[in-house]
Amino acid sequence: MTTPQQWLAKRFASAPPSLRECLESVVVHTPTEGSLGALLRERAERLLRDATTGAADRETALKLLAADALITLACEHDATFDSGDGDGR
């Protein structure tokens, strides 16, 4: 069985260092209950809100990239674990 932390760590590993750090800082704790996909979507929405209030700089661009990555991961998670068997939460 794959834990949510293992599932995320495997996907974050190939990200460039600055993006990986941003992703890890946003998803510090993964849920023990509920859907990881829902958590990833919620965190992506938060990043998008932050990006719209930020300056047009590298940090804002990084937030937008991280939001995109989190939405992609949420979709991948839901497609993989939609069977309701609990793997990956």
Buried (B, 14 or more C-beta within 10 A) or exposed (E): EEBBEEBBEEBBEEBEEEBBBBBBEBBEEBEEEEBBBBBBBEBBEBBBEBBEEEEEEEBBEBBBBBBBBBBEBBEBBBEEBEEEEEEBB
